[in-house]
Amino acid sequence: MNKFTAYIGTYTSGESDGIYSFKVDASSGKTSDLKLAAKLENPTYLAFDNNNTHLYSVAKSDKLGAAAAFSMNNGNLIFLNSECADKNPPAELEGKQPCHVYLDKENKYLFSSNYHAGRIEVFPINSDGSLGKVSSSIVHAGQEKKPHVHCGIVTPDNNYLCVVDLGLDKVIAYTFKNGILSKVNELNLKSGCGPRHMTFSKDGRFAYIYTELSSEVVVLTYSPSDCSFNILQYISSLPKDYTGHNQGAAIHISPDGNFLYTSNRGHDSISCFKINTSTGMLELSYVTSVEGISPRDFNITPNGNFILAANQDSNNVTVFKVNKTSGEIMYINEDIKIGSPVCVKIL
């Protein structure tokens, strides 16, 4: 493949009008053909299905939080439908849309996470790729802490949904048979760390959680029998001499499974960790400026050659060349100007 297509989710309160797309040359990293792919209010997180034929987005419908479905045709997005997550939200939650969407590995369900409502929802996927009505919805409860569901991802075996709650400092595991959520386990993390995003190692033996409030990666072993986890390591994503403000954001693993990357908002950088593929443990290798402000998200091209960083507060997407031997990344001066970019997905 000569070119990849990148899709960018945005906040539309400023210069943006929705979801944008552009091409990335697979060998040089050169970008081209920037366009508005779909006009939509605040499409802040995106997900592809596993056939790369449909794209799903966080959405807003009038005062209601929603999710939207699109079919993809030669890079063009064709709107199918949107479904509201909550038909009758309390007044304080009106307009508080979800913050994350994710599909199971069989393209049967879309999982929607709502930070403000502390809620996870399930949308069945229809045969044409459109969204069905919500089949299950669970609101997390907290006594001393307020729930803030930030993401839900499916385990490598597709048997469980792991819901990361930033407010409760927990990961809560559910089964989702027939689109109905049923709790099976939970993991308590250290108080105040604020878990935000989660991913699994290439071989599925380990999981990694990135925390927003403490800027740490939590390394876990994964047990597929009951979706239980054992904590192996907490490791900071920041240089030891940095004492300024920071919020952890995104986490991704290189296609070859050898390196893990995180983005730092405040330090405005991407951190590279070397993965010990035998033990799952991490070692911080490099911390590189994103040449922008507040890298809310980033992603790695499927061939592993480039990283694209979405810098929300500087209105740009920056491109970096990846050294596949060391994991180090180098800025290549290929900025794309997009208003308030907050999510990167690469087809």
C-alpha atoms as one frame of an Amber mdcrd trajectory, in Angstrom:
protein
   0.000   0.000   0.000   1.422   3.391  -1.015  -0.760   5.587   1.190  -2.738
   5.315   4.399  -5.847   7.347   5.186  -5.900   9.110   8.548  -9.161  10.226
  10.162  -9.158  12.939  12.809 -11.874  13.430  15.412 -12.230  16.962  16.762
 -13.977  19.405  19.027 -16.115  21.682  16.873 -16.404  24.671  19.217 -13.585
  26.457  17.372 -12.225  26.086  13.836 -13.363  22.532  13.145 -16.568  21.271
  11.495 -16.338  17.538  12.203 -14.259  14.537  11.105 -11.312  15.245   8.808
  -9.248  12.910   6.656  -5.933  13.093   4.835  -3.448  10.779   3.129  -0.094
   9.694   4.563   2.591   8.349   2.252   3.620   4.955   3.608   7.332   5.417
   2.880   7.989   9.151   3.325   5.332  10.245   5.822   4.346  13.106   3.515
   0.726  14.207   3.998  -1.797  15.311   1.369  -5.469  15.643   0.446  -6.808
  17.127   3.679 -10.603  17.368   3.606 -13.711  17.454   5.785 -14.891  13.836
   5.697 -18.099  14.310   7.692 -19.780  17.323   9.263 -20.666  16.384  12.841
 -20.787  18.100  16.212 -17.903  17.167  18.522 -16.842  13.799  17.032 -14.153
  13.477  19.693 -13.419   9.761  19.401 -13.549   7.374  16.449 -13.376   3.617
  15.857 -13.155   1.393  12.772 -14.886  -1.946  12.527 -12.613  -4.935  12.027
 -13.366  -5.146   8.300 -12.329  -1.508   7.753 -15.668  -0.877   6.050 -17.375
   1.266   8.711 -16.393   4.085  11.037 -18.128   4.923  14.314 -17.959   8.176
  16.222 -18.882   9.837  19.448 -21.630  12.303  18.567 -24.070  14.816  19.925
 -27.730  14.933  18.939 -29.362  18.186  20.033 -28.862  18.059  23.817 -28.306
  14.306  23.912 -25.121  12.278  23.887 -25.028   9.816  21.000 -22.957   7.613
  18.711 -22.910   7.775  14.917 -22.248   5.184  12.207 -20.721   5.734   8.757
 -19.885   3.425   5.888 -16.555   4.022   4.145 -16.185   4.135   0.378 -12.748
   4.985  -1.060 -11.998   7.083   1.991 -15.356   8.877   1.896 -17.676   8.689
   4.888 -21.358   8.024   4.215 -23.643   8.713   7.186 -25.850   5.780   8.175
 -27.485   6.793  11.451 -26.980   7.939  15.009 -28.457   6.599  18.215 -28.845
   8.416  21.511 -27.330   6.838  24.569 -29.838   8.373  26.976 -33.266   9.614
  25.897 -34.018  11.327  29.212 -30.796  12.506  30.847 -30.910  14.612  34.014
 -30.469  18.330  33.367 -26.850  18.369  34.538 -25.965  15.722  31.918 -27.727
  17.288  28.937 -25.283  17.587  26.065 -22.651  15.511  27.877 -21.734  13.168
  25.074 -19.660   9.989  25.393 -15.863  10.271  25.341 -14.931   6.894  23.819
 -16.277   4.223  21.454 -14.931   0.724  20.769 -16.106  -2.380  18.893 -15.888
  -6.036  19.785 -13.796  -8.215  17.486 -16.815  -9.704  15.687 -18.393  -6.323
  14.796 -21.507  -7.172  16.780 -21.452  -4.396  19.409 -20.274  -0.832  19.853
 -19.348   0.103  23.424 -19.797   3.740  24.408 -18.152   5.276  27.488 -19.543
   8.412  29.131 -17.156  10.232  31.452 -19.702  12.684  32.866 -22.418  10.113
  33.480 -20.063   7.389  34.738 -21.813   5.037  32.337 -21.016   2.300  29.807
 -23.519   1.427  27.057 -23.848  -1.241  24.386 -25.169  -0.555  20.878 -25.838
  -3.660  18.743 -24.517  -3.339  15.179 -27.058  -4.043  12.432 -26.210  -6.101
   9.333 -25.683  -2.927   7.259 -23.300  -1.486   9.873 -25.806   0.955  11.336
 -26.438   1.238  15.074 -29.312  -0.427  16.889 -30.958   0.760  20.092 -28.990
   0.487  23.332 -29.175  -3.120  24.567 -27.472  -2.613  27.929 -26.412   0.323
  30.096 -24.631   0.357  33.443 -23.905   3.357  35.638 -20.970   2.934  37.996
 -21.527   3.860  41.622 -19.124   5.470  44.052 -19.387   6.635  47.653 -16.166
   8.504  48.401 -15.253   8.889  44.713 -17.337   9.971  41.720 -17.358   7.551
  38.761 -15.891   8.758  35.463 -15.929   6.008  32.849 -13.231   6.878  30.322
 -12.983   3.869  28.030 -14.115   0.302  27.498 -12.024  -2.145  25.486 -12.483
  -5.818  24.652  -9.974  -8.446  25.780  -7.905 -10.237  23.079 -10.100 -13.347
  23.370 -13.226 -11.194  22.830 -14.811 -12.654  25.992 -14.794  -9.591  28.250
 -15.182  -5.830  28.202 -12.708  -3.970  30.434 -14.158  -0.632  31.551 -11.622
   1.885  32.814 -13.055   4.271  35.427 -10.863   7.321  35.977 -12.888   8.555
  38.936 -13.052   5.287  40.863  -9.430   4.241  40.088 -10.739   0.886  38.892
 -10.991  -1.411  35.912 -14.302  -3.303  35.963 -14.711  -6.374  33.746 -17.991
  -7.447  32.165 -19.205 -10.183  29.885 -21.424  -8.920  27.040 -23.247 -12.020
  25.792 -26.221 -11.086  23.609 -25.385  -7.421  24.176 -26.084  -7.556  27.922
 -23.375  -6.456  30.361 -22.742  -8.638  33.401 -19.977  -7.850  35.897 -17.389
 -10.568  36.501 -14.403  -8.896  38.164 -12.739  -5.630  39.114  -9.229  -4.326
  39.722  -8.397  -1.581  42.204  -5.521   0.739  41.266  -3.710   3.112  43.581
  -5.879   5.953  44.796  -5.776   9.163  42.771  -3.887   7.792  39.775  -6.860
   8.349  37.415  -6.724   5.467  34.887  -7.626   6.745  31.417  -6.812   4.325
  28.593  -5.901   0.651  28.309  -4.317  -1.660  25.753  -3.063  -5.244  25.530
   0.286  -6.674  24.471   0.522  -8.225  21.030   0.474 -11.752  22.479  -2.441
 -10.919  24.829  -0.583 -11.962  27.998  -0.189  -8.460  29.420  -2.289  -5.314
  29.722  -1.156  -1.714  30.063  -3.139   1.142  31.602  -2.129   4.782  31.273
  -3.140   7.085  34.101  -4.184  10.684  33.542  -3.552  12.104  37.000  -0.252
  10.428  37.910   1.150  10.035  34.352   2.093   6.403  34.900   1.796   3.199
  32.932   0.480   0.288  34.982   1.726  -3.108  33.764  -0.583  -6.072  34.384
  -0.751  -9.785  33.712  -4.052 -10.929  32.200  -5.867 -14.125  33.173  -8.409
 -15.094  30.480 -10.232 -17.572  32.718 -11.942 -14.855  34.781 -10.616 -11.543
  33.388  -8.482 -10.951  36.460  -5.277  -8.937  36.512  -2.132  -8.882  38.595
  -0.194  -5.620  38.917   3.495  -5.933  37.980   4.716  -2.336  37.686   3.920
   1.361  37.906   6.307   3.446  35.783   6.274   7.200  35.097   6.096   8.515
  31.538   7.929  11.737  32.468  11.616  12.649  32.740  12.837  12.388  36.323
  13.723  16.099  36.493  10.295  17.333  35.296   8.203  18.910  38.063   5.564
  20.798  36.055   1.905  19.986  35.480   1.036  17.034  33.263  -1.933  14.879
  32.321  -1.490  11.485  30.718  -3.524  10.961  27.550  -3.151   8.174  24.964
  -1.355   4.816  24.920  -0.438   2.606  21.940   1.866  -0.321  21.206   3.982
  -0.572  18.050   2.793  -3.102  15.437   5.801  -5.346  16.160   4.926  -5.369
  19.882   8.361  -4.168  21.007   7.614  -0.600  22.081   4.876   1.204  24.003
   4.169   4.916  23.550   2.208   7.414  25.653   1.349  11.085  25.164   1.819
  13.780  27.815  -0.308  16.938  28.000   1.636  19.613  29.872   5.073  18.243
  29.134   3.728  18.084  25.535   5.621  15.001  24.513   5.445  11.351  23.516
   7.234   8.828  25.706   8.708   5.604  24.342   9.069   2.508  26.514  10.975
  -0.647  25.593   8.791  -3.725  26.297  10.371  -6.851  27.731   8.213  -9.247
  25.726   8.967 -12.115  28.129   7.990 -10.385  31.368   5.817  -7.532  30.080
   7.857  -5.006  32.073   8.700  -1.563  30.720  11.791   0.621  30.573  11.489
   4.319  29.631  13.796   4.993  26.667  12.936   8.349  25.066  10.716  11.390
  25.642  10.229  13.536  22.521   8.470  16.895  22.067   5.326  16.724  19.932
   6.035  20.150  18.392   2.591  21.225  19.551   0.434  21.767  22.620  -1.644
  19.148  24.442  -1.286  15.873  22.487  -4.714  14.441  23.287  -4.155  11.409
  21.073  -1.694   9.897  18.604  -1.494   6.761  16.501   1.012   4.602  14.643
   0.744   3.809  10.929   0.048   0.099  10.293   3.546  -0.420   8.849   5.046
   1.027  12.047   6.994   3.718  10.174   5.294   6.866  11.464   3.464   8.356
  14.433   0.798  11.053  14.018   0.098  13.229  17.074  -3.125  15.236  17.500
  -2.267  18.418  19.410  -5.569  19.806  20.631  -4.482  23.247  21.827  -2.148
  24.126  18.944  -4.595  22.999  16.233  -2.157  20.735  14.436  -1.337  17.102
  13.715   2.413  16.433  13.678   4.222  13.530  11.999   7.209  11.582  13.338
   9.477   8.967  11.771   9.905   5.838  13.925  13.250   4.092  14.358  12.023
   0.500  14.535  15.245  -0.712  16.143  15.386   1.743  19.053  11.778   2.963
  19.163  12.926   6.593  19.057  10.803   9.011  17.029  11.957  12.033  15.003
   9.834  15.003  13.903   9.729  15.315  10.091   8.046  18.712   9.688   4.809
  17.491   8.103   2.217  19.465  10.052  -1.471  19.300   9.194  -3.552  22.246
  10.420  -6.865  21.057  11.922  -8.927  22.811  14.585  -8.897  21.096  18.013
  -7.813  17.597  16.898  -8.390  15.016  19.655  -8.419  11.554  18.033  -6.318
   9.840  15.337  -7.345   6.663  13.516  -5.378   5.329  10.541  -6.936   3.058
   7.923
